[in-house]
Amino acid sequence: MKPNYRRCISCRKVGLREDFWRIVRVFPSGKVQLDQGMGRSAYICPQAGCLQAAQKKNRLGRSLHASVPETLYQTLWQRLAQSNPQNQV
């Protein structure tokens, strides 16, 4: 089976789908959420630099063609802190 490659919306790095976090604009409701659902997706590296740039420059919102709630960014920062306790910003 062929591997699934994705690109980070922030740093543009290409890698396996498992290496990224998936953010989805669910069809047809338009709700933006993490990991689950069918619809337009964006992928981001689980790194502080990528998350910070994506939040500052609204890269998730532009990629998904939707407004991204602040609570989603808070959830991503919490997930990053839990996965890398030594790399907190």
N, C-alpha and C positions, 0 to 999 in steps of 0.2 A: 504494500500500500504506500502511496506517495505521501510524504510529509506535508503538513499544512503550514505554510509560511505566512507571516503577518508582518506589518511595518508599524513601528511606534509613531504616533502622530506628533510626538515632540522632537525626538532626536533622529527620527527616520531610520533607525536601525532595523534590519530585517532579521527575523528569527522564527523559531518554532512557536506555534500558537500557545503552547503551554508556558512559554517564558513571559507572557504578557498578561495584563489585566484587561478584561473586556467590558466595555461600557456600551449599552444598547439603548437605542430609541425604539421602544416597542411599537409595533404596528397593530392596530390602528389608533391606539390611545394617544401616542406621542409621548408617553411617560419615559423618562430617562432613568435607567437603573443599572445595577452591576450584574454581570455574569449570566443572567438568565433572560430568555425571551427571544422572539423572532423579530427581526427588523434591522434597521441600519446600525452597524457596529463600528466602534473605534477601539483601537488597542493602544495601550501605553505601558512603558517599562515600569517595573516596580522599583523606581529609583527616585530619590528626592529631587534631583535636578530636572528630570523629565516632568514630574508632577508639578513642580513649581513653575516651570515654563508654560506648561499646558494651562494652568490656572491663570497666570498673569496675562497671557496672550489669547485667552479664550479659544484654544485650539480644539478642545472637546466640543464646544458649542458650534464652531464653524464646521467641524467634521461631521457632526450629527445633524446639522441644520435644525438645531433646537436649543433652547436655553437650558443650561445645566444648573440644577439647584445647588446652593452652597452646602447643603447637607451631604450631597454626594461627594464633594471634595473633602469634607470633614471625615467621612467614612474612609476615603482613600488614604488620607493622612494617618488615621488610626490603624488601618491595615498595614501601612508601611512601617509604623512604629512597632507593631507587634511582630512583623517579619524580620526587621533589622533594628533591634534595640540599640546597637552601637552607632547607627547612622542617623540619629535624630537631628533635625534642623532646628 
